[in-house]
Amino acid sequence: MADISAYVTFTSGTGPGPYNIYYRNPLTNDLVFYEGPLTLQELYNTRIIQVPETTKTITVKNINPACNGLLKDIPITYNPLTPTPTMTSTSTPTPDLTQTPTVTATATNTPSPTLTPTLTATPTSTPTNTPTPSTPLVAVNVSLTIDPGNTGYTRIYRFNGVTSTLLTTLSTTTSTTVFIPSGQQYYVITVQQSRQFDTQVAQINNYINGVADICSPYVVTTLNSIAELQCSSQYSPNLYPTAQYGGSYTVNTFLGYRRPV
C-alpha cells in the first residue's frame, strides 16, 4: 500500500490550542495519532503529512482542557491531473510514453497521425514495498484535585528517551486523558503555589493496571517545589513509567490534604 501526501492549513480560527493532528483509520474509522502538540501559528503554516492512500479524513483536535476535546474532521480532496486535449499533426510526431498514435491512410498514402493521449489521474504517492504499521496509542488518565485555599498546577509530559514534550497543563479541579505512543514514557509534575494550612502538600499517586507503584505517594511539602513522578526503584534507567499497549494507566494529583494511595 502506498502513502499519500496530505496538506493541512488553518485559514481561520483563534483558539490558542495546543492541537494534535490525527487521521481516520480507513478500516475502523478510529483516530490514529500523527503529530502534536502544535501551536495555532504552526497550523497556519501548511503541514505536509504522509498517510495511507485509502485515508479519507484528517482530524484536528484542540487538546486544551478548556475546549473539551473539540474535534474537526477534514475530508481529503484528491486533485486529479487535467488531460491534454487530442491533437492532430501533419508532421511525423515524437511518440510519448502516454500517447497512442492512430494512423489513418489517405488516397495519397500520406499518413495523418492522430495523437490520442492516455492519461491516468493519480494522487501524489510514495510507494513502499513493505507497509509500516502505525504505533498504537495508549491512554493515560490524569486528574487534579485542589482543596480550598490552595493553588497550583499539574503538567503531563511524553518522553521518547531523548526529549520531553508537554502534552497539557491542569490548573483547576479537573481530569483529562492524554495519548502516548506505545513503548514511550510519560511523567507528571505537580506544584503547590499557595495553601491554606502549613500541613497541606502537593501529592501524586500513580497506578498501573489498577495497582499503585512502589513509590506512591510522591509528596512535596514545600511551596513552589516540584512533586515529580519518577521512581528509580521501579522504572529504570530513565525513572519514568512506560506506556504499553493494552495496559491501564491512571495518575491522580492533589493540592491540599494528604490522600491515601
C-alpha positions in Angstrom: 0.0 0.0 0.0 1.3 3.5 -0.9 1.2 6.6 1.2 -0.2 9.9 0.0 0.9 13.5 0.8 -1.9 15.4 2.5 -1.7 19.2 3.1 -3.3 20.7 6.2 -3.6 24.5 6.6 -5.7 26.6 9.0 -7.3 29.6 7.3 -9.3 30.9 10.3 -9.6 30.4 14.0 -8.3 32.0 17.2 -8.2 29.1 19.7 -4.8 29.1 21.3 -4.6 25.3 21.3 -2.4 23.3 21.6 -3.6 21.0 18.8 -3.0 17.4 17.7 -3.3 16.0 14.2 -4.8 12.6 13.6 -6.1 10.6 10.6 -9.0 8.2 10.5 -8.2 4.5 10.1 -9.7 3.6 6.7 -11.0 0.3 8.1 -12.2 1.1 11.6 -12.6 4.9 11.4 -10.6 5.1 14.7 -8.4 8.2 15.3 -4.7 7.5 14.6 -2.3 10.0 16.2 0.1 11.6 13.7 1.6 14.8 15.2 1.3 17.2 18.1 1.1 19.1 20.2 1.2 22.1 17.7 0.5 25.8 18.2 -2.1 27.7 16.3 0.7 29.6 14.5 2.1 26.2 13.4 -1.2 25.2 11.9 -1.5 28.4 10.0 1.6 27.2 8.1 0.9 24.4 5.7 1.6 20.9 7.3 2.5 18.1 4.9 1.8 14.7 6.3 2.1 11.2 4.9 -1.0 8.9 5.4 -2.2 5.6 3.8 -3.6 6.2 0.3 -7.1 4.9 1.4 -7.4 7.6 4.1 -10.4 9.8 3.6 -10.2 12.2 6.6 -7.7 14.2 8.5 -8.8 15.2 12.1 -7.5 18.2 14.1 -8.2 18.2 17.9 -7.9 21.1 20.3 -6.3 19.4 23.4 -6.7 22.5 25.6 -8.8 21.3 28.6 -11.0 24.4 28.2 -12.1 23.3 24.8 -13.5 19.9 25.9 -11.7 17.9 23.2 -13.1 19.8 20.2 -12.5 17.8 17.0 -12.6 19.0 13.4 -12.7 16.3 10.6 -11.3 17.5 7.3 -12.1 15.3 4.2 -9.1 14.7 1.9 -9.7 16.2 -1.5 -7.9 14.4 -4.4 -6.7 16.7 -7.2 -6.6 14.6 -10.5 -4.4 15.5 -13.4 -6.0 17.6 -16.2 -6.0 15.6 -19.5 -4.3 17.2 -22.5 -6.7 17.8 -25.5 -6.4 15.5 -28.6 -4.1 17.0 -31.2 -3.8 16.4 -34.9 -0.4 16.8 -36.6 0.6 16.6 -40.3 4.3 16.1 -39.3 5.9 13.0 -38.0 5.2 13.0 -34.3 7.6 12.2 -31.5 5.9 9.4 -29.5 5.2 10.0 -25.9 5.0 7.2 -23.3 1.4 8.3 -22.5 0.3 8.7 -26.1 -1.0 6.0 -28.5 -0.8 7.2 -32.2 -3.6 6.2 -34.6 -2.5 6.3 -38.3 -5.3 7.0 -40.9 -4.3 6.3 -44.5 -5.4 8.8 -47.3 -5.7 8.5 -51.1 -2.1 9.8 -51.5 -0.8 7.4 -48.9 0.4 10.3 -46.8 -0.1 9.3 -43.2 -2.1 11.8 -41.0 -1.4 10.6 -37.5 -3.9 11.4 -34.8 -2.4 11.5 -31.3 -4.8 10.2 -28.6 -3.1 10.8 -25.2 -3.9 8.2 -22.5 -3.7 9.9 -19.0 -4.1 8.3 -15.6 -5.1 10.7 -12.8 -3.5 9.6 -9.5 -2.7 11.4 -6.3 1.0 12.1 -5.5 2.2 8.9 -3.8 5.3 7.4 -2.3 5.3 3.7 -3.0 6.6 1.5 -0.2 7.5 -2.2 -0.6 6.6 -3.1 3.0 3.8 -1.1 4.8 4.9 0.2 8.2 2.1 -0.3 10.8 1.1 2.7 12.9 2.2 2.7 16.5 -0.8 2.2 18.7 -1.7 4.9 21.2 -2.1 4.3 24.9 -4.5 6.3 27.1 -3.2 7.8 30.3 -5.9 9.3 32.6 -4.7 12.2 34.7 -6.7 14.2 37.4 -6.1 17.2 39.6 -8.0 17.9 42.9 -7.4 21.3 44.5 -8.6 21.8 48.1 -10.0 25.2 49.2 -7.3 27.8 49.8 -4.8 26.0 47.6 -3.4 27.0 44.1 -1.0 25.3 41.7 -0.9 23.1 38.7 -0.2 19.7 37.2 1.6 19.1 33.9 1.8 15.9 31.8 4.7 15.1 29.6 5.6 12.5 26.9 9.3 11.3 26.9 10.7 9.4 23.9 14.1 8.6 25.6 15.7 11.8 24.3 13.3 14.8 24.5 10.3 15.6 26.6 7.0 17.1 25.1 4.5 18.9 27.3 1.0 17.5 26.5 -1.2 19.6 28.7 -1.5 21.6 31.9 -4.2 21.4 34.6 -4.7 24.3 37.0 -8.3 23.6 38.3 -10.0 20.6 39.7 -10.5 18.5 36.6 -9.4 15.4 34.7 -8.2 14.7 31.2 -6.9 11.8 29.0 -3.6 12.1 27.0 -2.4 9.5 24.5 1.2 8.1 24.5 2.6 6.0 21.6 3.1 2.5 22.9 6.7 2.0 24.1 7.3 5.6 25.1 7.3 7.0 28.6 5.2 9.6 30.5 5.7 11.6 33.6 3.8 14.2 35.7 4.8 17.1 37.9 2.6 18.9 40.5 3.5 22.3 42.0 1.7 23.8 45.0 1.9 27.6 44.8 -0.2 28.6 47.8 -2.1 26.8 50.6 -4.5 27.4 53.5 -2.6 25.3 56.1 1.1 24.5 56.5 0.3 20.8 56.7 -1.1 20.7 53.1 1.1 19.3 50.3 1.5 18.5 46.6 0.9 14.8 46.0 0.9 12.3 43.1 -0.5 8.8 43.1 0.4 6.6 40.1 -1.5 3.4 39.2 -0.6 0.8 36.5 -3.2 -1.8 35.8 -5.1 -0.6 38.9 -2.1 -1.1 41.3 -0.1 1.8 42.8 3.6 1.8 42.0 6.0 1.3 44.9 7.0 5.0 45.1 3.4 6.3 45.5 2.6 8.6 47.1 5.0 11.2 45.7 4.7 14.1 48.3 6.3 17.5 48.5 5.7 19.8 51.5 7.5 22.9 50.3 5.6 25.6 48.3 6.7 26.1 44.7 8.7 22.8 44.8 8.1 20.1 42.2 6.5 16.8 43.1 7.6 14.6 40.2 6.5 11.1 39.1 9.9 9.4 38.9 10.8 6.2 40.7 14.3 4.7 40.4 13.2 1.6 42.3 10.6 0.6 39.7 11.4 2.5 36.5 14.9 2.3 35.2 17.0 3.6 33.6 15.0 6.7 32.9 13.0 6.8 36.1 9.6 7.2 34.3 6.8 4.6 33.6 6.5 3.2 30.1 3.0 3.1 28.4 2.4 -0.3 26.9 -0.5 -1.1 24.6 -3.2 -3.0 26.4 -2.2 -1.5 29.9 -4.2 0.8 32.1 -2.6 4.0 33.4 -4.0 6.5 35.9 -2.3 9.4 37.7 -4.2 11.2 40.5 -2.7 14.5 41.7 -3.7 16.6 44.7 -3.0 20.1 46.1 -4.1 20.3 49.8 -4.6 17.5 52.3 -2.7 14.2 52.0 -4.6 11.3 50.4 -4.2 7.6 50.9 -2.8 5.6 48.0 
